[in-house]
């Protein structure tokens, strides 16, 4: 498997040894915070994907590869925006607090 870097998700890099969130072991608070937001973004993306599976298809738009790709990219961008704006769902803050050993509240 080749190394893939996605422009809209700089915190994630897939490598031959499997995926890895860069920065989770970092002592730099900014880099650690970005990595925690990345982990939250991945969680939100998986949650959106599973939520979409529970919604029945209306038949208004036909099922197609293009629709699936668009929906996947939309969910990925939405997950990233939610995790980076405000407090997201709070998972990034909790993860940052745990990994940094500080009480950020």
C-alpha positions in Angstrom: 0.0 0.0 0.0 1.4 3.4 -0.9 1.6 6.3 1.4 -1.5 8.6 1.0 -1.7 12.2 2.2 -5.1 13.8 1.9 -5.2 17.6 1.7 -8.4 18.0 3.8 -7.2 15.7 6.5 -3.5 16.6 7.3 -3.6 14.8 10.6 -4.1 11.4 9.0 -1.6 9.5 7.0 -2.0 5.9 5.8 1.2 3.9 5.5 2.3 0.4 4.7 2.3 -0.5 8.4 -1.3 0.7 8.9 -2.9 4.1 9.7 -1.4 6.4 12.3 -2.4 9.7 13.8 0.7 11.8 13.8 1.2 14.0 16.9 -0.5 11.8 19.6 2.9 11.2 21.2 4.0 14.8 20.8 5.0 17.1 23.7 4.1 20.1 21.6 0.6 21.2 22.8 -0.5 22.6 19.4 0.5 19.4 17.6 -1.1 17.2 20.3 -4.4 19.3 20.1 -4.4 18.9 16.3 -3.9 15.1 16.6 -6.7 14.9 19.2 -9.0 16.8 16.9 -8.1 14.4 14.2 -9.0 11.4 16.3 -12.4 13.1 17.1 -12.9 13.8 13.4 -12.3 10.1 12.6 -14.8 9.1 15.3 -17.4 11.5 14.0 -16.9 10.4 10.4 -17.4 6.7 11.4 -20.5 7.7 13.4 -22.0 9.6 10.4 -21.2 6.6 8.1 -23.1 4.2 10.5 -25.9 6.7 11.0 -26.4 6.9 7.2 -26.8 3.1 7.1 -29.9 3.3 9.3 -31.7 5.8 7.0 -33.9 4.1 4.3 -33.3 5.2 0.8 -36.1 7.3 -0.6 -35.5 6.6 -4.3 -35.5 10.3 -5.1 -31.9 10.0 -6.2 -30.6 6.8 -7.7 -27.8 4.8 -6.0 -24.5 5.4 -7.8 -20.8 5.3 -7.2 -20.7 9.1 -7.7 -23.3 9.6 -5.0 -21.5 7.4 -2.6 -18.2 9.2 -3.2 -19.9 12.6 -2.7 -21.6 11.5 0.5 -18.3 10.0 1.8 -16.4 13.2 1.1 -19.2 15.4 2.6 -19.2 13.3 5.8 -15.4 13.5 6.0 -15.4 17.3 5.6 -18.4 17.7 8.0 -16.6 15.6 10.7 -13.4 17.7 10.3 -15.3 21.0 10.6 -17.2 19.8 13.7 -14.1 18.7 15.4 -12.1 21.9 14.7 -14.8 24.5 15.4 -15.8 25.2 19.0 -15.6 22.2 21.2 -16.7 19.6 18.7 -18.4 16.8 20.7 -15.8 17.2 23.5 -13.9 14.0 22.7 -10.8 16.0 21.5 -10.7 18.0 24.8 -10.9 14.9 26.9 -8.3 13.1 24.9 -6.0 16.1 25.0 -6.4 16.4 28.8 -5.6 12.7 29.2 -2.6 12.6 26.9 -1.1 15.9 28.1 -1.5 15.0 31.8 -3.0 18.5 32.4 -6.5 19.5 33.6 -7.5 21.9 30.8 -10.8 22.9 32.4 
